[in-house]
Amino acid sequence: MRALLILAVLLLAVVVLSRLPALWKSKLPSAPPRRDELVKDPVCQTYVLMSRAVRGEAEGAPTYFCSRECAARYQRGERRA
């Protein structure tokens, strides 16, 4: 009888412990989604990955450039029509 009780306690412990990783995982903050879409440089008209683009602002909206040089040209008003 005592062996049966120990076996039941061990089985219960295994069941409870097997669910702990799922509980921990649900409480951890998730990483923000990665946005790796293509954006167009307004100066040279090339497309670049958003994660690698140089970010600037124009009229309150984010503007993306392929390089610092294009961002500087944009600031000086050298824009392609």
N, C-alpha and C positions, 0 to 999 in steps of 0.2 A: 504494500500500500504506500509506504514511504517512497519507494522508487517511482511509483506512478505519479505522486505529487511532485517530485523533483523533475520528472520528465515534462509534466504539464507547465511548470514554472519556466523551464528552459525553452520550451516551445513558444510560450507567450513572450519571453524575452527576445527570441529570434524574430518573431513577427513584428514586435514594436521597434526593434533596432533596424529592421530592414526598411521601415518607412521613414526613418529619421532623415536620410539624405534628401528625400523628396520634400520634406517639410523645410529643411534648411534652404534648399534651392529656391523654393517659392518665396522665401522671405528676403533673399538677396536682391539688391537692386540690379536691374538688367542694364546692359550697356546700351547707350543710345544707338539708334539705327544709323548705319553708315550711309551717307549720301555720296555716291560716286557717280554722279551723272555728268554728262558733257555740257559745258557752257561755252558760249561764243565770246571771243575777245572783240570788243567794239572797235578796236584800232586796226588790227591786222586781219580780222575776220577768221582766225583759226579757232578750232575747238580744242579745249583742254579739260582734263578731269577736274571737277570741282575741288577735290581733295588736294590737288597740286597747284591750283590757280592762286594768283595774287588777288586778294580781295580788296575792293575799294567801295566807295559809296558815291552815287550820283543821284541828286535830287531825292535823297532819303531812301533810295533803293540800293541793294547790294549790286555791285558790278564786278565782274571777274575778268582778269587779264592773264595772258600766257606768261608774262614776265614783268619785272619791275620797270623795264624800259618802256613797255607799252603803257603801263600805268602812268608813268611820268609824261609820256606823249599825250595821253588823254587829259591829264591835268593842265597841260599847256594849250589844250584846245585842238590838237592835231588829231582829228577824227576822220575816219573814212566814211564817205557818204554812201 
